[in-house]
């Protein structure tokens, strides 16, 4: 059975490793088919594709686009896309705009909470200056010893209602799916179990996604708890969605599940890659 991982990040967005190093780490974990899906950025795909070829892995070009839906941030992964598509490139550039201003506001709020110099500290973890993210701040606060894990930083400082939370208006769901589909790609709702929607709102998200031409959700992902694998497998069957799988890897030791430990999709769902090879 092929081990497929279709959700992964490098230091081109908020990961730690360069794309070739992520490829090597994935291969070491037994991955046969691998996608790089950096946040709002396709600049790492060329290096990732070359590294995957050298390692004997099949490669899938991807991206993870930040979307504002019902006043929350939702992520839509695009798979099997043309990273040179001009509309996609321009759309992602527009989505990235405003990250620096948000980062400076996060830093100002953290300073008010007694943590000065967070912007400069976060920049030490940034490889792509267009993509300063909350994860970079989280790593810096861990470096300071304020929290022991990035998840703890998010809980205490970087989510809604906490002292370092700054909202940002991302792309619309329609825009993101238009860029992905226009580039020949497959839109996927990333880690649906991570969003704080009630059942009605979640159903509305899936309905709009389907109306816009979407037919795939992540079922097994490092951002889901094990019990959510079964929950979203059932939702995939109910909606007629295909299922995707991926670690949501950002850094060794930082993910909930490493490449080698992520379980396969349940046999009750149809993998999004069922007709790719």
N, C-alpha and C positions, 0 to 999 in steps of 0.2 A: 504494500500500500504506500502510495506517495505521501510524504509528509509535506504539507503545504502551509506556508505562513504568509498571509497577505496583509499584514499590518505591522509596520516597522519604521523606526525613526533613526536618522543619523544626525551628525552635528551640523548638517545643512539647515536643520530646524532646531528642535530642542533635545536631540539625542546627544550622547557624549562621544561616540566613535565616528570616524569618517566612514563614508559609504563602503569602501573596500573592507574595512575592519568589521563592519556590521555583517557584510556578506560572509566573511571568514567565521565569525562567531555563530551565525546561523547554520553554516555548513557543519561546524563542529557539533552543533546540537542536533544534527541529523536531518536538516531541512533539505528537501529535494526541489521544491518550487518556492521561490521567494519574491516578495514585492517590497520595494522601498516606497513608503507612503509618507513623506515628510509633510509637515504642516504648511499648507499654502505655498509650496515651493517645489519645483521640479528640477532644481539645479544639480541635484546629486545623482540623477538617473543615469547619465552617461557613464560615470565612474562605477556605479553599482552594477550596471549591465555588463561592463567589461570584467569586473571582478567575479560576478556570478558565472560567466562563461569560463573563466580560468579554473574555477572551482567545480565545474561540472553541474551547476545548478541551472534549472530553467528560471528565467527572470520575467517578472511582470512589472511593467512600468505603472506607477501609481502616485497618488497624492491624497492628503487628508485636508479637506476644506472646512474652515470654520464658518458656521452658519448661525444667524440669530433667528430663532423660531419661538414664538410665544414668550418672548423676553428671556429666553434661556439660550445658552450656546449649545448647539448640536453639531456633531462632526459627521461629515459625509466623505467616505473614502471613494476615490475613483480608481478603477482597475483596468488594465489592458488599454491604456490611452496613448495617444500620440503627444509626447511631451513637447513637441515643437509647434503645436497648434497655437496660432497667434491669439485667438480669442481666449484660450485657456491661460496663456502666459500673461496677457493683459489683465484678465480678471483676477488672477492670483496677486499680481502686483498691486492692484487696487485694494484687495483684501488685506495685504500686508501693511498698507499705508495706515498710519496712526498708531502703530505698535510702540514707536519710540515715545510719543507723547503719553501714551498709557503707562509705559514703564516708568517715566519720570514722575507721574502722579502716584503710582504704586510706591515709589521710593519716598516721596514726600509724606505719604500716609504712614509708612513704616517709621519714618523719622519721628513723626508725632507720637508713635507708639514706643519710642525709645530705642529705635534701631537706625542709627545714622549711616549714611554712605552705602545704602543698599543698591542704588543704581550702579555705582562704580563696581561694587562687589559682584553684582549679577553679570556685568559685562565681561568679567574674567572667564565666565563659562560660555560665552557666546562666540560661535565661529562665524555666523552669518549676521552682520549688524542690522539687517532688515528684519530679523526675527528674534528680538528680545521678548522672552515669554515669562510667564509666571514660574515655569519650571526652573529657569535660570535663577530667579530670586530664591526659590525653594532650596536649591543646591547651596547658595551662599549662606542662607540661614542655618543650614546643617553644618556648613564649615565653621560658623561662629559658635556652634554648640547650643544654639537656641532651641533647636529641635533635633531629634535623632534620625528622622526619616523625612523625605520630601512629602509623603502623605500626611504626616503630622503637621508640616508647615501649611499645607493647603487647608487642613481642618481648622487650624488656629489663626491663620492670617490672610489667606488668599481666596476664600470663598465668600459668597454673599453674606453681608452682615458682619464680616470680620475686618480688622483695621487696615489690611492691605488690599482689599477688594476694590477694583475699579472696573465697572462694566464697559463693554466695547460693542459697537454695532458692526457686526460682520456682514457677509453676503447673505442674501435671501436664499431659501431653499431652492426656489425656481432658478435663480442665477447660478448657483453651484451646480445643479443638475444639468443646466444648459451648457455650462463650460465642459463638464465631463462628457456628456453625450455628444456635444459638438466635436470633441476630440476623439470620438469613436470609443469612449470608455463606458464602463459599467458602474453606475452609482450604487453605493452600499451604505446603509445607515450603520455607523460605527457604534460599538458597545451600547446598544439601546438601554440596557439595564442600568447604565450609569446616570441617566438623566432623572431628575426629580419630578417626573410627571405623574399625575394620577392616571387611572386606567382610561378615563375619557380623553384626556389630553394625548396620551400615548397613542390611542386609537386614531385620533385626529391626525397625528403626525404620520402614522402609517398610511392612512387613507390619502393624505395629500401627496405623500411620497409615491404611492402607487399611481395616482392620477397624473403625476408628472413623468411617469414612465419608469419608475423604480421598481425593482423586483428582487432585491437582495438585502439581507440584514446579517450582521455578525451574530453568530450564535455562540461559538466557543472563542473566547478572547481573554487575554490576561486582565482585562478590566471588568470581567464578570466574576462573580463568585460561582463555585461549582454548581450550586442549586439553580443558578440562573441559566446554565447550559440547557437544562430540560425545559425551563420556562420559555426561553426564546426559540427552542426547537419546536415547541407546540405552537407558538405564535407564527413561526415561519410556515408551518403546515396549514394553519387556519387561514392565512392570507395568501397562500400559494407562492410564498417567497422562496428563492434559493437561499442557501446558507453559506456564510463565509467564516473563516477561521484565521486567527492571528494573535501573536503574543502582545501586541502593542509595545514592543520592545523600545526602550530608551537608553538603557545602560546596564552593564552586567551587575547583577545583584540588586538592581533597583526595581525590577518588575515583580509582580506577584507570582508569575510563572515564567520559568526559563524555557528556551526553545525545546529542550529535550523532554520537559515535563508536561507541556501542554497536551491535553488529551485530544483524540480525533473527534470529528463531528459525530453526533449520534446517527445511527444507521437509518433513522426515520426521516431524515431530511436529504434534500438533493444539493450537493455541493455546487457552488457557483462555477467551479472549474470542470464540471462533469463532461463538457463537450469541447474543452480546450485542446486536448492532446490526442 
